Amino acid sequence: PLRKMYAGGRMNMQEDAPVMGAAFMCLLCCSCIFLCLVLAFIIWSVWVIFDSSSAYYVPCAEDSNIWVFVLTAVIIVPVTGAIISVIQALFGRNVTLMIITSCIPFFTGTWGFLLWVNMSRDCEKYYDVHYSSLLLLFKITVILCVLSFITALCTICLLGGAMAAGYSQLNPSSDATYHDIPDSLDESDKQKSSSQEQPAGSSGVTEGYV
């Protein structure tokens, strides 16, 4: 029977091997395509930032300087995050640096959202005509920053809930602990009553003998 089971399991593995191989190759191809798209987006973003650097001096920049935001969100923030990661890897984790890193998505998301909402129609038309690539990159960057902020907020909420649940399990409520403790007064009363009964019994025995 063991040989039959071993042979059957081996045949099933041989039958499933092509399916698993195809799934692995599909996953590998999807990962490569995703990495290529991310790399292409990064290269395109850097090229747009340096090619449209003159947008910093346009009249609409006083109302909504989207070039500064794109520069900050695409280049400065990732470089700052990489530097903070290197510092934490070399010198250990620091609570201040972790708080700063967690606040960056909130800052960039809020800033980009306010720029987009407060941008006038004339400036949006001006950017669309003269700096269409910069305007498209700005909108994509704002959407990504808002999504990253929502993801970071959900992660913080989940971690906080998990920590609160673990803390409540480690430190149960005081009522549950005190109910399990026996009453020391009842025990002391029982000991006193037993000690008072022993002399009376002993005197009765002596009187019988007399």
Order of alpha helices (4+ residues) and beta strands (2+ residues): alpha-alpha-alpha-alpha-alpha-alpha-alpha-alpha
